Amino acid sequence: MIKAGALLYAMFLVIVISIITSSIILVNYYNNFYVLGAFKQDQLFQDVYSGINYGLVFNQTLPLNQATKIDLYADAQHEVLVTKKSWGAFYVISSKATWRNKNASKTALIGANLNAGEKTAIYLAEQNKPLSLTGLTIITGDCYLPESGVKRAYIEGKSFVGQRLINGAKKNSNKNLPSINKELIDENYHRFINSGNDSVVDYEAVLGQDSIVNTFDKNTLVLYSPFTISLANKTIEGNVIIRSDRNIIIETSSNINNIICYAKGIIIEKNSSINAQFFAQDSIVVEENCQLNYPSVLAVLGKGNSTMQRKISIAENVTLKGAVFLYNENYDRKNQALVSVGNDSKIMGQIYASEMLEIRGEVTGGVFCNNFLLKTPSSVYQNHLMDVVIDRVALSEHFVGVALTEAIQQHQIIKWLN
């Protein structure tokens, strides 16, 4: 006969064992759930990075401003949404992956891989005039020159200093410059007049704000005014476009990063230190001692006839890391478009001038132009360079630039935006 106390003790042991067993099962379940969740989260991020790489490889075929579903391994288990949009002279590629209630996303600013092709220091269009060098002028890299080649010149009491005129291969250029990227021009010219699906806010409404920050996982914020905009004592950063029907003035006290400006004319006041892209229809003026950090862009896009000279004017002692380009649709012999780089200024990257280019500083990278211009106190010379350094070889292999010509098709990441 079993005593009641023993039965109670046995029941107690059964309950304890059941609790312990259930706890072990529950811990194992949650441990497996956590491990699976962590594994899937890691897998999502791997898929997202693969989506960014897909966007780099197939950038030419990805549609603009449209999410494209990509089955990475054709197994319906690794699907990502890849979106490409134009961001000034560059592109923004976003990749997003989702599983149940988990998701992962990355956004990158991408540009052209300049090291995929030739390292061109100068492309000077064939205008039946040779390139003339004088003073301490150093050209390093391959050069496309008129059939008449390159020669020494003696002007303003200076003769050429150096042993070799060109430190690189010399090839014959064509009458026309390499075709400029039509998509690049059309997308940005469209921005002067249309904001698409972006969030447009009257600039007057944010005058009282000291700081405006908009991340790239949100709609682009467009600050618009039909009048001249003067940016002063403000921090503006991220996914922001500033657009004016007249002019934009960047004062020294402004702090801008990653944004884009569109206007008829743009003035960047002296001693400014910024990182942005600037697109104008008529002119851009950069005053002395400015620093435009990588990847900054100065661009004038001229369409139709103009009664004034379209121009990018870079003053003395300016540093710019990025790209400078001027595209003028209609050639006007009386008002030829001009890119001018002042004394002691340093450009790291690319310069493309569809007409005239005047350089008095240093370029680490390559230049493309129809003809060079040299103004002195006594005269004006065509296709002359004096005391200029152009070094394409010195440009870092890690430098990612702008797909200015249609020949550049390979892309790389400039930086991560989130």
DOLO-755974 format. One line per 3 residues: number of its first residue (from 0); their letters; for each residue x, y, z of C-alpha. Coordinates in steps of 0.001 Angstrom, whole numbers, plus 500000, padded with zeros to 6 digits. Each point is the difference from the previous one (the first is absolute). Layout:
<nodes>
NUM> A> X,Y,Z; ...
</nodes>
This chain:
<nodes>
0> MIK> 500000,500000,500000; 501443,503374,498866; 499891,502754,502539
3> AGA> 498277,503274,499057; 503196,501953,500699; 501968,497914,497517
6> LLY> 497374,500571,497306; 500092,503732,500635; 503800,499937,499783
9> AMF> 499857,498112,496694; 497551,502497,498566; 502263,502814,501095
12> LVI> 502966,498385,498221; 497904,499556,496845; 499037,503675,500045
15> VIS> 503611,501116,500560; 501287,497752,497254; 497255,501257,497665
18> IIT> 500898,503603,500722; 503710,499342,499428; 499295,498077,496800
21> SSI> 497645,502701,498727; 502540,502677,500824; 502713,498139,498099
24> ILV> 497680,499597,497004; 498973,503672,500184; 503610,501203,500306
27> NYY> 500986,497799,497085; 497077,501374,497954; 500888,503624,500689
30> NNF> 503683,499272,499441; 499218,498446,496620; 497662,502909,499230
33> YVL> 502713,502526,500894; 502663,498135,498016; 497672,499754,496992
36> GAF> 499106,503693,500304; 503653,501015,500270; 500871,497750,497073
39> KQD> 497209,501450,497851; 500956,503572,500970; 503577,499315,498981
42> QLF> 498753,498393,496795; 497847,503047,499266; 503009,502290,500292
45> QDV> 502035,497724,497722; 497179,500112,497461; 499806,503794,500312
48> YSG> 503719,500375,499252; 499566,497608,497074; 497177,502264,498788
51> INY> 502343,503020,500099; 502598,498044,498027; 497314,499049,497491
54> GLV> 499179,503697,499625; 503676,500786,499333; 500366,497321,497337
57> FNQ> 496661,500576,498260; 499746,503741,500572; 499472,500667,496279
60> TLP> 496892,497808,499805; 498353,500878,503311; 497054,502377,499503
63> LNQ> 500092,503371,501749; 497711,500725,502964; 498465,496550,499985
66> ATK> 500413,497063,502403; 501127,496832,498216; 499529,496608,501664
69> IDL> 503100,497837,499607; 500053,496271,500790; 503699,499731,500730
72> YAD> 500343,496219,499753; 496779,499083,498163; 498690,498145,503044
75> AQH> 497343,502444,501274; 501869,500052,503330; 502318,502912,499335
78> EVL> 497937,502797,498485; 500941,503674,500253; 498495,503258,498773
81> VTK> 502614,502129,498233; 499263,503661,499214; 502156,502372,497978
84> KSW> 499533,503748,499912; 501996,502858,498596; 501740,502153,502598
87> GAF> 501579,502887,498165; 503023,498720,498107; 499854,496668,501822
90> YVI> 497459,497294,500795; 498493,498701,503222; 499475,496228,500165
93> SSK> 497725,498628,502742; 499566,496321,500822; 497389,498560,502368
96> ATW> 499247,496425,501132; 497116,498795,502203; 499190,496754,501875
99> RNK> 496926,499812,502254; 500347,502962,502362; 503687,500498,499311
102> NAS> 501539,502237,497363; 503344,501404,498980; 500949,502825,497679
105> KTA> 503073,501846,498762; 500382,503090,497820; 503159,500993,498140
108> LIG> 501130,502963,497930; 501686,498650,496872; 502068,501523,497230
111> ANL> 502178,499064,497053; 503045,497773,500221; 502519,502273,498274
114> NAG> 502719,497368,500098; 498109,497537,497809; 501235,501654,496789
117> EKT> 502869,502166,498845; 501660,502499,502295; 499501,503082,497855
120> AIY> 501674,503178,501228; 498868,502216,497092; 497447,499618,497240
123> LAE> 500310,503049,497758; 497672,499966,497008; 501431,500267,496492
126> QNK> 499778,503688,499044; 503035,500058,497670; 502123,501692,502678
129> PLS> 502760,498370,502072; 500211,500062,503774; 502693,502470,501079
132> LTG> 501738,499768,503373; 502041,502606,501821; 501399,500583,503461
135> LTI> 500037,497238,502585; 497259,497869,498441; 499893,496299,500847
138> ITG> 497616,497624,498205; 499932,496389,501221; 497755,497403,498411
141> DCY> 498698,499083,496562; 498978,502942,497816; 497636,500226,497039
144> LPE> 501239,502965,497980; 499451,501600,496578; 501965,498471,497154
147> SGV> 502397,502961,500156; 501050,498745,503445; 501695,501927,502779
150> KRA> 502787,502575,499917; 502010,502412,502150; 498966,503634,500175
153> YIE> 501651,503246,501130; 497581,502601,501355; 500040,502638,502725
156> GKS> 503759,499531,500337; 499624,496318,500812; 501097,496907,498150
159> FVG> 499180,496376,500705; 501846,498533,502989; 500486,496248,499924
162> QRL> 501393,497116,497995; 496796,498430,498677; 496896,501786,498773
165> ING> 497705,497065,500790; 500728,497241,502516; 497780,497417,498375
168> AKK> 498680,498701,496710; 498843,502457,497318; 497001,499119,497847
171> NSN> 497974,501859,497407; 496731,501543,501161; 496750,500358,498073
174> KNL> 498301,503242,498994; 497407,499425,502694; 500483,499141,503645
177> PSI> 498821,496583,501206; 496198,500149,500235; 498796,501235,503363
180> NKE> 497647,497739,501948; 496540,500967,498713; 498156,498476,502961
183> LID> 502141,502041,502382; 499173,503242,498165; 496277,499309,499522
186> ENY> 499355,498854,503579; 501599,503080,501515; 498613,502510,497528
189> HRF> 496556,498623,500782; 500630,500878,503657; 500163,503724,499235
192> INS> 496270,500027,499279; 498444,496883,501525; 500232,498324,503418
195> GND> 498112,496826,499043; 498720,498041,502995; 502249,501750,502512
198> SVV> 498723,501843,503054; 500040,503696,499058; 500111,502635,502744
201> DYE> 500076,503779,499542; 503435,501174,501089; 498406,502903,501870
204> AVL> 498390,497442,502344; 503386,498770,501291; 501773,503363,500341
207> GQD> 499775,499791,503789; 501564,496517,500210; 503686,499729,500815
210> SIV> 500284,496348,499005; 498321,497943,497274; 500921,496318,499722
213> NTF> 498220,497468,497788; 501165,496390,499731; 500083,498021,496773
216> DKN> 497370,497498,501113; 497414,502788,499672; 498651,501950,497034
219> TLV> 502321,502703,498715; 499286,503359,501628; 499978,502855,497477
222> LYS> 500331,503539,501380; 498736,502279,497233; 499769,503726,499409
225> PFT> 499221,502055,496889; 502379,502619,501406; 503714,500063,500843
228> ISL> 500924,497727,502929; 502807,500985,502346; 501218,497176,502266
231> ANK> 501480,501362,503212; 500376,498663,503555; 498318,496741,499095
234> TIE> 500904,496323,500096; 498364,498106,497144; 500882,496373,499514
237> GNV> 498962,496862,498170; 497162,499325,497594; 499255,503676,499295
240> IIR> 499771,502004,496771; 499993,503798,499986; 498477,501537,496871
243> SDR> 499621,503615,498962; 498641,501540,496817; 502659,502686,500388
246> NII> 503248,499711,501968; 501365,498122,503004; 502664,501602,502188
249> IET> 502004,497759,502347; 501313,502185,502799; 503081,499087,502022
252> SSN> 497939,499311,503124; 497963,497252,498327; 500719,496335,500732
255> INN> 498719,497742,497229; 500710,496327,499431; 498870,497600,497236
258> IIC> 497283,502336,498670; 499372,501254,496442; 499292,503556,498817
261> YAK> 498269,500996,496743; 499734,503614,498822; 500617,502449,497144
264> GII> 503192,501153,501657; 501930,498866,503094; 502545,501897,502094
267> IEK> 502155,498304,502655; 501494,502651,502224; 503669,500058,500989
270> NSS> 501347,497754,502785; 497054,497598,499764; 500604,496337,500911
273> INA> 497202,497798,498686; 499075,496732,498308; 497232,500270,497417
276> QFF> 499037,499901,496335; 499175,503227,498159; 498140,500189,496698
279> AQD> 499402,503307,498221; 498561,501033,496658; 502139,503109,499522
282> SIV> 502967,500298,502356; 501766,498788,503136; 502478,502193,501878
285> VEE> 502250,498534,502699; 501830,502715,501903; 503529,499688,501368
288> NCQ> 501159,497669,502777; 497011,497653,499787; 500199,496284,500709
291> LNY> 497504,497729,498253; 500398,496550,501509; 499571,496658,498283
294> PSV> 497774,499299,498158; 499039,503547,498998; 498818,500999,496525
297> LAV> 499849,503283,498082; 497905,499791,496834; 498512,502467,497532
300> LGK> 497472,498494,497598; 499160,502383,497186; 497089,499287,497704
303> GNS> 498727,502317,497301; 501510,503345,498999; 501345,502485,502531
306> TMQ> 500867,503690,499810; 502708,499524,502642; 503076,497854,500365
309> RKI> 499336,496821,501947; 502838,499555,502445; 501472,498184,502989
312> SIA> 502460,502306,501746; 502250,498536,502706; 502088,502651,501760
315> ENV> 503460,499720,501536; 500988,497496,502676; 496922,497816,499690
318> TLK> 500071,496253,500675; 497357,497819,498383; 499794,496222,500161
321> GAV> 497456,498641,497548; 499036,501245,496550; 499584,503199,498008
324> FLY> 498087,499921,496747; 498371,502445,497630; 497755,498822,497182
327> NEN> 498695,502568,497529; 497463,498633,497561; 500237,502823,497424
330> YDR> 503409,501314,498990; 500207,503801,499853; 503232,501327,498542
333> KNQ> 499549,503430,501629; 499147,498626,503466; 501988,496793,500290
336> ALV> 499422,498171,503279; 502993,500013,502342; 501323,498075,502996
339> SVG> 502648,502047,501819; 502297,498698,502783; 502017,502631,501866
342> NDS> 503566,500138,501294; 500985,497503,502699; 496665,498215,499775
345> KIM> 500004,496208,500137; 497439,497775,498324; 500036,496313,500854
348> GQI> 497829,498090,497562; 498543,500970,496630; 499490,503090,497868
351> YAS> 497827,499942,496868; 499536,503224,498051; 497990,499672,496807
354> EML> 501647,503194,498729; 502838,501960,501697; 502107,499161,503046
357> EIR> 502387,502393,501770; 502268,498418,502609; 502531,501736,502229
360> GEV> 500049,497466,502796; 500551,496290,500472; 497856,497064,498939
363> TGG> 500466,496531,501431; 497886,498105,497511; 498943,500643,496417
366> VFC> 498688,502895,497905; 497846,500001,496847; 499464,503150,497931
369> NNF> 499545,501414,496507; 502860,502449,500506; 502153,501509,502721
372> LLK> 499988,503725,500670; 502834,502015,501509; 499509,503673,500859
375> TPS> 503013,502159,500823; 500299,503769,500569; 501147,500428,496425
378> SVY> 498015,497482,497981; 497658,497008,499765; 501383,496660,498811
381> QNH> 498151,496938,498755; 501088,496453,500899; 502762,501236,502315
384> LMD> 500823,498789,503518; 502369,501904,502290; 501201,498825,503435
387> VVI> 497355,497281,500181; 500151,496499,501494; 497655,497299,498680
390> DRV> 500746,496572,501473; 497618,497162,499255; 502334,497323,501369
393> ALS> 499987,501579,503483; 496215,499616,500339; 499300,497305,502582
396> EHF> 498725,496666,498723; 497322,500254,502678; 498655,503277,498610
399> VGV> 496444,499525,498691; 498842,502663,497597; 497174,501024,497685
402> ALT> 498934,498089,496896; 500487,503111,497876; 500377,498121,496733
405> EAI> 497838,497206,498671; 503089,497785,499773; 500242,499695,503806
408> QQH> 497673,497204,501090; 501562,498341,503046; 498933,501310,503395
411> QII> 501298,499899,503566; 498822,501044,503434; 500974,503519,501076
414> KWL> 498580,499725,503500; 497219,498413,502013; 497048,502251,500713
417> N> 498468,497720,502639
</nodes>
